[in-house]
């Protein structure tokens, strides 16, 4: 019985000590909060919403295409006896690329010319006889039949000479084909045949290809929802188009929209477009993948903030707006675009308001903040201040 009383007394003493300890230390926190004692502020980086004129753009992915591509083949049979270029060389139209052995075609031309000379001589003789027959027939010294036969011979020889001239023209054309020249200005690819090889006009394999890269095209697609807007703006003036490197969106070239295709792809729901670039520095190369930005116009006075100020929430983008007394208000915002580290906000923010740029991960609605310079704030939050 005595032991039970001692145990009960010890338990009461422990409870009393615990209550006293809570009242003396942790219990002071709720009392301090109730009495309005300041809560420790959260260090953050703060920026100001500014109004800017921003371009209205559409984004796509495109493929660079040569302005013209020509596959060089031989139009006559023969052996390659000369190559007049180096692989990858830039050439102008008319530059000699290959020479086929011209001797068989020169011989064929000489033969056609000789045949014409022979027929020409025969025609002159026949024409002289025809002139004499015409005089004799008028006086009855030559029959009409002989005269008609001689007249037919003259016509036959004239036809033969016309055929001879056609043979000469063909032979000259074939002889000209033995010198293969660049039909356009551009850059050559790899040589696919060498000196000494026999080529034929029926060969399917090319000798070399030539691509015109100045100017050059970029072919790309956009969602069909953009079709009406693009067509409307293009009807006013050719739209400006930027080609950007895929990795870092570094600008490669500027050009103009030249084609809005006449059909929307039913399978993908996209419209095919093409832009032309001068490409003077040859920063675009056929077959290259690039990002494409179509400039539709300019948004005037758009509220803008650093892209870090807007974050993706469960129901869209949010931002923390700094209120008087250095408290924050969590606010839903509508973001039109995020480009080059700048977010264009169409709803939710007004120019002149202050927003939290970094340190949001510790914030709740109504939290107290301590705006800090970019360097210390970045160090305190572990983020990057811009």
C-alpha positions as a Markdown table, in Angstrom:
| # | Residue | x | y | z |
|---|---|---|---|---|
| 1 | Unk | 0.0 | 0.0 | 0.0 |
| 2 | Unk | 2.8 | 2.3 | 0.9 |
| 3 | Unk | 4.6 | 1.5 | -2.3 |
| 4 | Unk | 1.5 | 2.4 | -4.4 |
| 5 | Unk | 1.3 | 5.8 | -2.8 |
| 6 | Unk | 4.9 | 6.5 | -3.5 |
| 7 | Unk | 4.5 | 5.6 | -7.2 |
| 8 | Unk | 1.4 | 7.8 | -7.6 |
| 9 | Unk | 3.2 | 10.8 | -6.0 |
| 10 | Unk | 6.2 | 10.3 | -8.3 |
| 11 | Unk | 4.0 | 10.3 | -11.4 |
| 12 | Unk | 2.3 | 13.5 | -10.3 |
| 13 | Unk | 5.6 | 15.1 | -9.8 |
| 14 | Unk | 6.8 | 14.2 | -13.3 |
| 15 | Unk | 3.6 | 15.6 | -14.9 |
| 16 | Unk | 4.0 | 18.8 | -13.0 |
| 17 | Unk | 7.6 | 19.2 | -14.0 |
| 18 | Unk | 6.7 | 18.6 | -17.7 |
| 19 | Unk | 4.0 | 21.2 | -17.6 |
| 20 | Unk | 6.3 | 23.7 | -16.0 |
| 21 | Unk | 9.0 | 23.0 | -18.6 |
| 22 | Unk | 6.5 | 23.5 | -21.5 |
| 23 | Unk | 5.3 | 26.8 | -20.0 |
| 24 | Unk | 8.8 | 28.0 | -19.5 |
| 25 | Unk | 10.1 | 27.2 | -23.0 |
| 26 | Unk | 8.0 | 25.9 | -25.9 |
| 27 | Unk | 4.8 | 27.2 | -24.4 |
| 28 | Unk | 6.3 | 30.7 | -24.9 |
| 29 | Unk | 6.0 | 30.3 | -28.7 |
| 30 | Unk | 2.2 | 30.2 | -28.9 |
| 31 | Unk | 2.0 | 32.9 | -26.4 |
| 32 | Unk | 4.5 | 35.0 | -28.3 |
| 33 | Unk | 2.5 | 34.4 | -31.5 |
| 34 | Unk | -0.7 | 35.4 | -29.8 |
| 35 | Unk | 1.0 | 38.5 | -28.6 |
| 36 | Unk | 2.2 | 39.4 | -32.1 |
| 37 | Unk | 5.9 | 38.6 | -31.8 |
| 38 | Unk | 7.4 | 38.7 | -35.4 |
| 39 | Unk | 8.0 | 35.4 | -37.1 |
| 40 | Unk | 11.3 | 34.9 | -38.8 |
| 41 | Unk | 11.2 | 36.2 | -42.4 |
| 42 | Unk | 12.1 | 34.0 | -45.4 |
| 43 | Unk | 15.0 | 35.4 | -47.5 |
| 44 | Unk | 14.0 | 35.6 | -51.2 |
| 45 | Unk | 15.0 | 37.5 | -54.4 |
| 46 | Unk | 12.4 | 40.0 | -55.5 |
| 47 | Unk | 11.9 | 41.6 | -59.0 |
| 48 | Unk | 9.5 | 44.1 | -60.5 |
| 49 | Unk | 6.9 | 43.4 | -63.2 |
| 50 | Unk | 7.8 | 45.6 | -66.2 |
| 51 | Unk | 5.8 | 46.4 | -69.4 |
| 52 | Unk | 7.6 | 45.5 | -72.6 |
| 53 | Unk | 6.8 | 45.2 | -76.3 |
| 54 | Unk | 7.3 | 41.5 | -77.1 |
| 55 | Unk | 7.1 | 39.7 | -80.4 |
| 56 | Unk | 4.1 | 37.5 | -81.1 |
| 57 | Unk | 5.7 | 34.3 | -82.4 |
| 58 | Unk | 4.9 | 30.7 | -83.4 |
| 59 | Unk | 7.4 | 27.9 | -82.8 |
| 60 | Unk | 8.1 | 24.9 | -85.0 |
| 61 | Unk | 10.8 | 22.4 | -86.0 |
| 62 | Unk | 12.1 | 22.4 | -89.6 |
| 63 | Unk | 14.5 | 20.8 | -92.0 |
| 64 | Unk | 16.9 | 22.7 | -94.2 |
| 65 | Unk | 16.6 | 22.0 | -97.9 |
| 66 | Unk | 18.8 | 23.1 | -100.8 |
| 67 | Unk | 17.2 | 25.8 | -103.0 |
| 68 | Unk | 18.0 | 23.6 | -106.0 |
| 69 | Unk | 19.6 | 20.1 | -106.1 |
| 70 | Unk | 20.9 | 18.7 | -109.4 |
| 71 | Unk | 22.1 | 15.1 | -110.0 |
| 72 | Unk | 24.9 | 15.2 | -112.6 |
| 73 | Unk | 24.8 | 12.3 | -115.1 |
| 74 | Unk | 26.4 | 11.7 | -118.5 |
| 75 | Unk | 24.1 | 12.1 | -121.6 |
| 76 | Unk | 26.4 | 10.1 | -123.8 |
| 77 | Unk | 28.4 | 6.9 | -123.6 |
| 78 | Unk | 32.1 | 7.0 | -123.2 |
| 79 | Unk | 35.2 | 7.0 | -121.1 |
| 80 | Unk | 35.9 | 9.8 | -118.5 |
| 81 | Unk | 39.1 | 11.5 | -119.6 |
| 82 | Unk | 39.0 | 14.6 | -117.4 |
| 83 | Unk | 37.7 | 15.8 | -114.0 |
| 84 | Unk | 37.7 | 19.6 | -113.5 |
| 85 | Unk | 36.8 | 20.0 | -109.8 |
| 86 | Unk | 37.6 | 19.0 | -106.3 |
| 87 | Unk | 35.0 | 17.4 | -104.0 |
| 88 | Unk | 33.0 | 19.9 | -102.0 |
| 89 | Unk | 34.0 | 22.8 | -104.2 |
| 90 | Unk | 31.7 | 25.7 | -104.8 |
| 91 | Unk | 31.2 | 26.3 | -108.5 |
| 92 | Unk | 29.4 | 28.7 | -110.8 |
| 93 | Unk | 27.0 | 27.7 | -113.6 |
| 94 | Unk | 28.9 | 26.6 | -116.7 |
| 95 | Unk | 32.0 | 25.3 | -114.9 |
| 96 | Unk | 33.3 | 22.1 | -116.6 |
| 97 | Unk | 33.0 | 19.2 | -114.3 |
| 98 | Unk | 33.8 | 16.1 | -116.4 |
| 99 | Unk | 35.0 | 15.4 | -119.9 |
| 100 | Unk | 34.0 | 12.3 | -121.8 |
| 101 | Unk | 36.3 | 11.0 | -124.6 |
| 102 | Unk | 35.2 | 13.3 | -127.5 |
| 103 | Unk | 36.9 | 11.4 | -130.4 |
| 104 | Unk | 34.0 | 9.1 | -131.4 |
| 105 | Unk | 31.6 | 12.1 | -131.5 |
| 106 | Unk | 34.0 | 14.3 | -133.4 |
| 107 | Unk | 34.3 | 11.5 | -136.0 |
| 108 | Unk | 30.5 | 11.2 | -136.2 |
| 109 | Unk | 30.3 | 15.0 | -136.8 |
| 110 | Unk | 32.8 | 14.9 | -139.5 |
| 111 | Unk | 31.0 | 12.0 | -141.2 |
| 112 | Unk | 27.7 | 13.9 | -141.1 |
| 113 | Unk | 29.3 | 17.0 | -142.6 |
| 114 | Unk | 30.9 | 15.0 | -145.4 |
| 115 | Unk | 27.5 | 13.4 | -146.2 |
| 116 | Unk | 26.0 | 16.8 | -146.4 |
| 117 | Unk | 28.8 | 18.1 | -148.7 |
| 118 | Unk | 28.2 | 15.1 | -151.0 |
| 119 | Unk | 24.5 | 15.7 | -151.2 |
| 120 | Unk | 25.0 | 19.4 | -151.7 |
| 121 | Unk | 27.2 | 18.8 | -154.8 |
| 122 | Unk | 24.7 | 16.4 | -156.2 |
| 123 | Unk | 21.9 | 18.9 | -155.6 |
| 124 | Unk | 23.8 | 21.6 | -157.5 |
| 125 | Unk | 24.3 | 19.4 | -160.5 |
| 126 | Unk | 20.6 | 18.3 | -160.4 |
| 127 | Unk | 19.5 | 21.8 | -160.1 |
| 128 | Unk | 21.5 | 22.9 | -163.2 |
| 129 | Unk | 19.9 | 20.0 | -165.2 |
| 130 | Unk | 16.5 | 21.1 | -164.0 |
| 131 | Unk | 17.1 | 24.6 | -165.2 |
| 132 | Unk | 18.1 | 23.4 | -168.7 |
| 133 | Unk | 15.2 | 21.0 | -168.9 |
| 134 | Unk | 12.8 | 23.8 | -168.1 |
| 135 | Unk | 14.1 | 25.7 | -171.1 |
| 136 | Unk | 14.0 | 22.7 | -173.5 |
| 137 | Unk | 10.5 | 21.7 | -172.4 |
| 138 | Unk | 9.2 | 25.2 | -173.4 |
| 139 | Unk | 10.5 | 24.7 | -177.0 |
| 140 | Unk | 9.5 | 21.0 | -177.2 |
| 141 | Unk | 13.1 | 19.6 | -177.1 |
| 142 | Unk | 12.5 | 17.8 | -173.8 |
| 143 | Unk | 9.6 | 15.7 | -172.6 |
| 144 | Unk | 7.5 | 16.8 | -169.7 |
| 145 | Unk | 8.1 | 13.4 | -168.0 |
| 146 | Unk | 11.9 | 13.9 | -168.0 |
| 147 | Unk | 11.4 | 17.4 | -166.6 |
| 148 | Unk | 9.2 | 16.1 | -163.8 |
| 149 | Unk | 11.7 | 13.3 | -162.9 |
| 150 | Unk | 14.5 | 15.8 | -162.7 |
| 151 | Unk | 12.4 | 18.1 | -160.5 |
| 152 | Unk | 11.7 | 15.2 | -158.1 |
| 153 | Unk | 15.4 | 14.4 | -157.9 |
| 154 | Unk | 16.2 | 18.0 | -156.9 |
| 155 | Unk | 13.5 | 17.8 | -154.2 |
| 156 | Unk | 14.9 | 14.4 | -153.0 |
| 157 | Unk | 18.4 | 15.9 | -152.7 |
| 158 | Unk | 17.1 | 18.9 | -150.8 |
| 159 | Unk | 15.4 | 16.6 | -148.4 |
| 160 | Unk | 18.7 | 14.5 | -148.0 |
| 161 | Unk | 20.6 | 17.7 | -147.2 |
| 162 | Unk | 18.0 | 18.6 | -144.5 |
| 163 | Unk | 18.5 | 15.1 | -143.1 |
| 164 | Unk | 22.3 | 15.6 | -143.3 |
| 165 | Unk | 22.0 | 18.9 | -141.4 |
| 166 | Unk | 19.9 | 17.1 | -138.7 |
| 167 | Unk | 22.7 | 14.5 | -138.4 |
| 168 | Unk | 25.2 | 17.3 | -138.1 |
| 169 | Unk | 23.2 | 19.0 | -135.3 |
| 170 | Unk | 22.9 | 15.7 | -133.5 |
| 171 | Unk | 26.6 | 15.0 | -133.8 |
| 172 | Unk | 27.4 | 18.5 | -132.6 |
| 173 | Unk | 25.0 | 18.1 | -129.6 |
| 174 | Unk | 26.6 | 14.8 | -128.6 |
| 175 | Unk | 30.0 | 16.3 | -129.0 |
| 176 | Unk | 29.0 | 19.1 | -126.7 |
| 177 | Unk | 27.7 | 16.6 | -124.2 |
| 178 | Unk | 31.2 | 15.2 | -123.8 |
| 179 | Unk | 31.9 | 18.2 | -121.7 |
| 180 | Unk | 29.7 | 18.0 | -118.6 |
| 181 | Unk | 29.2 | 21.5 | -117.1 |
| 182 | Unk | 27.5 | 22.7 | -113.9 |
| 183 | Unk | 23.9 | 23.7 | -114.8 |
| 184 | Unk | 23.6 | 25.9 | -111.7 |
| 185 | Unk | 25.8 | 27.6 | -109.2 |
| 186 | Unk | 26.2 | 25.7 | -105.9 |
| 187 | Unk | 28.4 | 23.4 | -103.9 |
| 188 | Unk | 29.5 | 20.0 | -105.1 |
| 189 | Unk | 29.2 | 16.8 | -103.2 |
| 190 | Unk | 31.4 | 13.7 | -103.3 |
| 191 | Unk | 32.7 | 12.5 | -106.7 |
| 192 | Unk | 31.2 | 9.1 | -107.5 |
| 193 | Unk | 33.2 | 8.2 | -110.6 |
| 194 | Unk | 36.8 | 8.6 | -111.5 |
| 195 | Unk | 39.0 | 9.2 | -114.6 |
| 196 | Unk | 39.2 | 6.1 | -116.8 |
| 197 | Unk | 35.8 | 4.7 | -116.0 |
| 198 | Unk | 33.3 | 4.0 | -118.7 |
| 199 | Unk | 29.9 | 5.7 | -118.3 |
| 200 | Unk | 26.7 | 5.3 | -120.2 |
| 201 | Unk | 23.7 | 7.6 | -120.6 |
| 202 | Unk | 21.5 | 4.9 | -119.2 |
| 203 | Unk | 23.4 | 4.6 | -115.9 |
| 204 | Unk | 21.2 | 5.3 | -112.9 |
| 205 | Unk | 24.1 | 6.3 | -110.6 |
| 206 | Unk | 25.1 | 10.0 | -110.8 |
| 207 | Unk | 28.6 | 11.3 | -111.3 |
| 208 | Unk | 28.2 | 14.0 | -108.6 |
| 209 | Unk | 25.5 | 16.1 | -107.1 |
| 210 | Unk | 25.4 | 19.9 | -106.8 |
| 211 | Unk | 23.3 | 21.8 | -104.3 |
| 212 | Unk | 22.4 | 25.5 | -104.3 |
| 213 | Unk | 22.8 | 26.7 | -100.7 |
| 214 | Unk | 22.6 | 30.5 | -101.3 |
| 215 | Unk | 19.7 | 31.1 | -101.0 |
| 216 | Unk | 18.3 | 28.1 | -99.1 |
| 217 | Unk | 14.9 | 26.8 | -97.8 |
| 218 | Unk | 13.7 | 25.6 | -94.4 |
| 219 | Unk | 10.7 | 23.4 | -94.6 |
| 220 | Unk | 8.6 | 23.1 | -91.4 |
| 221 | Unk | 5.1 | 22.5 | -90.0 |
| 222 | Unk | 2.7 | 24.3 | -87.6 |
| 223 | Unk | -0.5 | 23.1 | -86.0 |
| 224 | Unk | -3.6 | 23.7 | -88.1 |
| 225 | Unk | -4.9 | 26.1 | -85.4 |
| 226 | Unk | -2.3 | 28.6 | -86.5 |
| 227 | Unk | -3.3 | 28.5 | -90.2 |
| 228 | Unk | -5.8 | 31.3 | -90.3 |
| 229 | Unk | -3.5 | 33.7 | -88.3 |
| 230 | Unk | -0.5 | 32.9 | -90.4 |
| 231 | Unk | -2.4 | 33.3 | -93.7 |
| 232 | Unk | -4.0 | 36.6 | -92.6 |
| 233 | Unk | -0.6 | 38.1 | -91.6 |
| 234 | Unk | 1.2 | 36.7 | -94.7 |
| 235 | Unk | -1.4 | 38.4 | -96.9 |
| 236 | Unk | -0.3 | 41.8 | -95.5 |
| 237 | Unk | 3.4 | 41.2 | -96.0 |
| 238 | Unk | 5.8 | 38.3 | -96.0 |
| 239 | Unk | 6.3 | 37.1 | -92.4 |
| 240 | Unk | 9.8 | 37.2 | -90.9 |
| 241 | Unk | 11.1 | 33.8 | -89.9 |
| 242 | Unk | 14.1 | 33.0 | -87.7 |
| 243 | Unk | 16.1 | 29.7 | -87.9 |
| 244 | Unk | 17.5 | 28.7 | -84.4 |
| 245 | Unk | 20.0 | 26.1 | -83.4 |
| 246 | Unk | 18.1 | 23.1 | -81.7 |
| 247 | Unk | 20.4 | 23.0 | -78.6 |
| 248 | Unk | 20.4 | 26.5 | -77.4 |
| 249 | Unk | 18.0 | 28.5 | -79.6 |
| 250 | Unk | 21.0 | 30.5 | -81.0 |
| 251 | Unk | 19.9 | 32.5 | -84.0 |
| 252 | Unk | 21.4 | 31.1 | -87.2 |
| 253 | Unk | 19.6 | 33.1 | -89.9 |
| 254 | Unk | 16.7 | 35.4 | -90.7 |
| 255 | Unk | 14.4 | 34.9 | -93.7 |
| 256 | Unk | 10.9 | 35.3 | -95.1 |
| 257 | Unk | 8.0 | 32.9 | -95.3 |
| 258 | Unk | 7.5 | 32.0 | -99.0 |
| 259 | Unk | 5.0 | 29.1 | -98.9 |
| 260 | Unk | 1.8 | 28.1 | -97.2 |
| 261 | Unk | 0.9 | 24.7 | -98.6 |
| 262 | Unk | -2.5 | 24.2 | -100.2 |
| 263 | Unk | -3.4 | 21.2 | -98.0 |
| 264 | Unk | -3.6 | 20.5 | -94.3 |
| 265 | Unk | -2.2 | 17.1 | -93.5 |
| 266 | Unk | -5.2 | 15.2 | -92.2 |
| 267 | Unk | -3.1 | 12.6 | -90.5 |
| 268 | Unk | -1.1 | 15.0 | -88.3 |
| 269 | Unk | -3.3 | 18.1 | -88.3 |
| 270 | Unk | -0.5 | 20.3 | -89.4 |
| 271 | Unk | 0.1 | 22.8 | -92.3 |
| 272 | Unk | 3.3 | 22.7 | -94.2 |
| 273 | Unk | 5.2 | 25.9 | -94.7 |
| 274 | Unk | 8.6 | 27.0 | -96.3 |
| 275 | Unk | 10.8 | 29.9 | -95.6 |
| 276 | Unk | 13.7 | 31.3 | -97.7 |
| 277 | Unk | 17.0 | 32.4 | -96.3 |
| 278 | Unk | 19.8 | 34.3 | -98.0 |
| 279 | Unk | 22.3 | 32.2 | -96.1 |
| 280 | Unk | 25.2 | 34.3 | -97.2 |
| 281 | Unk | 27.4 | 32.9 | -94.4 |
| 282 | Unk | 26.2 | 29.3 | -95.1 |
| 283 | Unk | 25.2 | 28.8 | -91.5 |
| 284 | Unk | 22.3 | 26.6 | -92.7 |
| 285 | Unk | 23.1 | 23.3 | -94.4 |
| 286 | Unk | 20.9 | 20.9 | -96.4 |
| 287 | Unk | 19.5 | 18.2 | -94.2 |
| 288 | Unk | 20.0 | 20.1 | -90.9 |
| 289 | Unk | 17.3 | 20.2 | -88.3 |
| 290 | Unk | 16.5 | 23.6 | -86.8 |
| 291 | Unk | 14.0 | 25.3 | -84.6 |
| 292 | Unk | 11.8 | 27.8 | -86.5 |
| 293 | Unk | 10.2 | 31.0 | -85.1 |
| 294 | Unk | 7.6 | 32.8 | -87.2 |
| 295 | Unk | 7.2 | 36.4 | -86.2 |
| 296 | Unk | 3.4 | 37.3 | -86.4 |
| 297 | Unk | 3.6 | 40.7 | -84.8 |
| 298 | Unk | 4.3 | 42.6 | -81.6 |
| 299 | Unk | 2.5 | 42.6 | -78.3 |
| 300 | Unk | 2.6 | 46.1 | -76.8 |
| 301 | Unk | 2.9 | 46.8 | -73.1 |
| 302 | Unk | 2.9 | 43.2 | -72.0 |
| 303 | Unk | 3.7 | 42.6 | -68.3 |
| 304 | Unk | 6.9 | 40.6 | -68.2 |
| 305 | Unk | 8.9 | 39.0 | -65.4 |
| 306 | Unk | 12.0 | 36.7 | -65.3 |
| 307 | Unk | 10.9 | 33.2 | -66.2 |
| 308 | Unk | 11.9 | 32.0 | -62.7 |
| 309 | Unk | 9.1 | 34.1 | -61.2 |
| 310 | Unk | 6.4 | 31.9 | -62.7 |
| 311 | Unk | 6.1 | 28.3 | -61.6 |
| 312 | Unk | 3.9 | 25.4 | -62.8 |
| 313 | Unk | 1.2 | 24.7 | -60.2 |
| 314 | Unk | -1.4 | 22.0 | -60.2 |
| 315 | Unk | -3.9 | 24.2 | -62.0 |
| 316 | Unk | -1.5 | 26.3 | -64.2 |
| 317 | Unk | 1.1 | 28.9 | -63.6 |
| 318 | Unk | 1.5 | 30.7 | -60.3 |
| 319 | Unk | 3.6 | 33.6 | -59.0 |
| 320 | Unk | 4.2 | 35.0 | -55.5 |
| 321 | Unk | 3.3 | 38.8 | -55.4 |
| 322 | Unk | 4.9 | 40.9 | -52.7 |
| 323 | Unk | 2.3 | 42.8 | -50.6 |
| 324 | Unk | 2.8 | 45.7 | -48.3 |
| 325 | Unk | 4.5 | 44.6 | -45.1 |
| 326 | Unk | 6.7 | 42.1 | -47.0 |
| 327 | Unk | 4.1 | 39.4 | -47.1 |
| 328 | Unk | 3.4 | 37.3 | -50.3 |
| 329 | Unk | 0.2 | 36.5 | -52.1 |
| 330 | Unk | 0.1 | 33.3 | -54.1 |
| 331 | Unk | -1.6 | 34.3 | -57.4 |
| 332 | Unk | -2.6 | 32.3 | -60.5 |
| 333 | Unk | -1.3 | 33.9 | -63.7 |
| 334 | Unk | -1.7 | 33.3 | -67.5 |
| 335 | Unk | 1.5 | 33.0 | -69.4 |
| 336 | Unk | 1.5 | 33.7 | -73.1 |
| 337 | Unk | 5.1 | 32.7 | -73.8 |
| 338 | Unk | 8.5 | 32.1 | -72.1 |
| 339 | Unk | 11.4 | 33.0 | -74.3 |
| 340 | Unk | 15.0 | 33.9 | -73.6 |
| 341 | Unk | 14.4 | 33.9 | -69.9 |
| 342 | Unk | 11.4 | 36.3 | -70.0 |
| 343 | Unk | 7.8 | 35.3 | -69.3 |
| 344 | Unk | 5.0 | 37.3 | -70.9 |
| 345 | Unk | 2.0 | 37.3 | -68.6 |
| 346 | Unk | -1.4 | 38.2 | -70.0 |
| 347 | Unk | -3.4 | 37.8 | -66.8 |
| 348 | Unk | -2.7 | 38.0 | -63.0 |
| 349 | Unk | 0.1 | 40.6 | -62.9 |
| 350 | Unk | 0.4 | 44.3 | -63.5 |
| 351 | Unk | 3.4 | 46.5 | -64.3 |
| 352 | Unk | 5.0 | 47.9 | -61.1 |
| 353 | Unk | 4.1 | 44.9 | -58.9 |
| 354 | Unk | 6.9 | 43.1 | -57.1 |
| 355 | Unk | 7.2 | 39.3 | -57.5 |
| 356 | Unk | 9.4 | 36.7 | -55.9 |
| 357 | Unk | 12.1 | 35.5 | -58.4 |
| 358 | Unk | 13.8 | 32.8 | -56.3 |
| 359 | Unk | 13.2 | 31.1 | -52.9 |
| 360 | Unk | 9.6 | 30.2 | -53.7 |
| 361 | Unk | 10.0 | 26.6 | -52.4 |
| 362 | Unk | 9.8 | 27.8 | -48.8 |
| 363 | Unk | 6.8 | 30.1 | -49.3 |
| 364 | Unk | 3.2 | 29.7 | -48.4 |
| 365 | Unk | 0.3 | 32.2 | -49.0 |
| 366 | Unk | 0.7 | 35.1 | -46.6 |
| 367 | Unk | 4.3 | 34.2 | -45.6 |
| 368 | Unk | 6.7 | 36.9 | -44.4 |
| 369 | Unk | 9.7 | 37.5 | -46.6 |
| 370 | Unk | 13.0 | 39.3 | -46.3 |
| 371 | Unk | 13.9 | 40.7 | -49.8 |
| 372 | Unk | 17.6 | 40.3 | -50.3 |
| 373 | Unk | 20.2 | 41.3 | -53.0 |
| 374 | Unk | 20.6 | 38.8 | -55.8 |
| 375 | Unk | 23.9 | 37.3 | -54.5 |
| 376 | Unk | 23.0 | 36.6 | -50.9 |
| 377 | Unk | 19.5 | 35.5 | -51.8 |
| 378 | Unk | 20.8 | 33.1 | -54.3 |
| 379 | Unk | 23.2 | 31.7 | -51.7 |
| 380 | Unk | 20.6 | 31.5 | -49.0 |
| 381 | Unk | 18.0 | 29.7 | -51.2 |
| 382 | Unk | 20.3 | 27.6 | -53.3 |
| 383 | Unk | 18.8 | 29.0 | -56.4 |
| 384 | Unk | 20.0 | 31.3 | -59.2 |
| 385 | Unk | 19.2 | 35.0 | -59.2 |
| 386 | Unk | 18.8 | 36.7 | -62.5 |
